[in-house]
Every structure is written in C-alpha cells, then in structure tokens.
C-alpha cells in the first residue's frame, strides 16, 4: 500500500520535465509513493496536508520559487530532505542556495537518472532527523548549522561530486578556489603546481606559457573582446600522465571588481577524445549526432570555424547547428554552453 511507502514530491513548472521524470522513475513506483506538481504554491499546500520525506524541486519557477519553497519546507518539517535541480552554473548562486537553505543535494540539469535515484535513496536513508510519521518529527543530536561557510559547503555539496578537477584563477593566474580532485592533483606536483608567489604553473616553461596564454583567452579583464574557451594539454613530469586543461570564463556578474577563469582539468589517458562522450552529450541534451560532435569540438577549445571545417560543413551551417543547440540547452552564449557541458557528471 502507498501508505507504507516513503512519499516523494517532484516540483517543476515545466510539464515536459515532470513527464520525463515520471517515465524515468516509473520503475521506482513499487518503492516510493511519488507525486508531481508544476507549482511551488501547490507543492507547499500538499506538504502541509501530509509532509513528504523527500522534495525534489526546480530552482527557477514563477511564483513560489525553489529557494523559497525549500526554506518554507525547512521551517515546517526539518526531517524532510530537499534536493534542488537547476540549470544555473553561477557558483555564487549555488553558494547562496546552500548558505540560506538546508539542501541535501544540488544537481545541475539535466541530471542523469542514476544520480537522481541515488540522491533520493540517500536522502531517505539520511539519519540527521528521526521520522515518526506525518505529524511528529524530532531532531537527533547532530544538526547542521543553518548557515555554513560558502566555500566548504560548495566544495562538499557541488564541486567535489564532479570527477574533473576545478580551479578558479584570477587575472594573475593565482588560484582562489580548488575542488578536492584538483587539490589532490596539485599535491602530486606532476602537471601542475603553485609557485612561491601563488601562481599556477605547469611542469615545464613552454607548458606554463601555453597555460597562461589559455587563461588570457578566457579572462576578460581590460578587454572589450568576447571571452573565449581555450584548451591546452600539459605534459606530466617524471613520466606522469598528461592532463587537459579547459579554461572557461566565469559569468561577468560574479564579481564586478575582479575577473576569473574556471579551469576544468581532466586526466588524458591513451585517447583525449575519451574526456567527452558525444553520445552522452546527445542523450543528455536531446541533440542530433552532428550537433553533439559540434559541441564536443567547441568544448575542446576549437573555434566555430575550425569545428565547421573538421565536421565538413559550412560556417553558416555550423552557426545554425549552434543556435539549435543553444535553444535546446537554454544557453545564450557559446561560453555558457561549454560551461554547462563541462559541469555535467561524466564517467
């Protein structure tokens, strides 16, 4: 009977997204009592009538948005675990979300089915609060503070779950943030290291020059040009495995006083093409094979003209493909598209 199943609520103002979730999670009907609504206000009313164990909500919705919905649920029933799905890639926005609400998991959209199921399962198993039925919930001794440090929360809840190393650097090539995979990579002092002045450097001088050149392409400080995505492969020292570094500009409104670039670092094994899967990109975003291959080349730092030539299409056709991709992914700039793909969980 559904009364014996944990109640799980999905909230998204896009009915197509809800229909997709219904189809993707149909196999969990035997374990979970799932409900779906396209309104934050309705979700709150449903939760007040009979609290849900887990609530999965979109971030940006008309009316009662995901952030406020999670805050209201936190106040009504601390035992309910909230998972947020959002297309935002702005790091400060993610930090604000984590700092002002009690969020169990934060996933960027589109979220792989396996990751979502795993997140919901872990939320149901979470032991921070005891669940004693729809009306009685009491706190255990371990309670997370209402406000947590931006960097540590973001590192734990978001960036550390990505397999790629992430380093945010300023205009002087000095790191201002690193996730755990990047920290482990630099600790090895193989392909990358930080010198006594706090500057990020590669193992050799030519590679360091190439790395800093890529950073300049991605940084927009003191320049009227459009920022670019740039990629460079760095050789490992002492026979270590090389890495590929893809430099992507941050959103211009992250910090008006300073300019940063985000470095996505991936280990290069025998074949650099294994870093990205066009098939997975196509599946996740509903792209055609040609659109997915174009995205792959753009993410690898190629200019649109070069990508068009390698795909055997005209530049006009490439621009048409890019516009279609941007429409499907909800991005307006090429750099935003690249950043979105790079933040996808990849094998």
Residue, then its C-alpha position, 0 to 999 in steps of 0.5 A: x500500500x502507498x501508505x507504507x511507502x516513503x512519499x516523494x514530491x517532484x516540483x517543476x513548472x515545466x510539464x515536459x520535465x515532470x513527464x520525463x521524470x515520471x517515465x524515468x522513475x516509473x520503475x521506482x513506483x513499487x518503492x516510493x509513493x511519488x507525486x508531481x506538481x508544476x507549482x511551488x504554491x501547490x507543492x507547499x499546500x500538499x506538504x502541509x496536508x501530509x509532509x513528504x520525506x523527500x522534495x525534489x524541486x526546480x530552482x527557477x519557477x514563477x511564483x513560489x520559487x525553489x529557494x523559497x519553497x525549500x526554506x518554507x519546507x525547512x521551517x515546517x518539517x526539518x526531517x524532510x530532505x530537499x534536493x534542488x535541480x537547476x540549470x544555473x552554473x553561477x557558483x555564487x548562486x549555488x553558494x547562496x542556495x546552500x548558505x540560506x537553505x538546508x539542501x541535501x543535494x544540488x544537481x545541475x540539469x539535466x541530471x542523469x537518472x542514476x544520480x537522481x535515484x541515488x540522491x533520493x535513496x540517500x536522502x531517505x536513508x539520511x539519519x540527521x532527523x528521526x521520522x515518526x510519521x506525518x505529524x511528529x518529527x524530532x531532531x537527533x543530536x547532530x544538526x547542521x548549522x543553518x548557515x555554513x561557510x560558502x566555500x566548504x559547503x560548495x566544495x562538499x555539496x557541488x564541486x567535489x561530486x564532479x570527477x574533473x578537477x576545478x580551479x578558479x584563477x584570477x587575472x594573475x593566474x593565482x588560484x582562489x578556489x580548488x575542488x578536492x580532485x584538483x587539490x589532490x592533483x596539485x599535491x602530486x606536483x606532476x602537471x601542475x603546481x603553485x609557485x612561491x608567489x601563488x601562481x599556477x604553473x605547469x611542469x615545464x616553461x613552454x607548458x606554463x606559457x601555453x597555460x597562461x596564454x589559455x587563461x588570457x583567452x578566457x579572462x576578460x579583464x581590460x578587454x572589450x573582446x568576447x571571452x573565449x574557451x581555450x584548451x591546452x594539454x600539459x605534459x606530466x613530469x617524471x613520466x606522469x600522465x598528461x592532463x587537459x586543461x579547459x579554461x572557461x570564463x566565469x559569468x561577468x556578474x560574479x564579481x564586478x571588481x575582479x575577473x576569473x577563469x574556471x579551469x576544468x582539468x581532466x586526466x588524458x589517458x591513451x585517447x583525449x577524445x575519451x574526456x567527452x562522450x558525444x553520445x552522452x552529450x546527445x542523450x543528455x541534451x536531446x541533440x542530433x549526432x552532428x550537433x553533439x560532435x559540434x559541441x564536443x569540438x567547441x568544448x575542446x577549445x576549437x573555434x566555430x570555424x575550425x569545428x565547421x571545417x573538421x565536421x565538413x560543413x559550412x560556417x553558416x551551417x555550423x552557426x545554425x547547428x549552434x543556435x539549435x543547440x543553444x535553444x535546446x540547452x537554454x544557453x545564450x552564449x557559446x561560453x555558457x554552453x561549454x560551461x554547462x557541458x563541462x559541469x555535467x557528471x561524466x564517467 
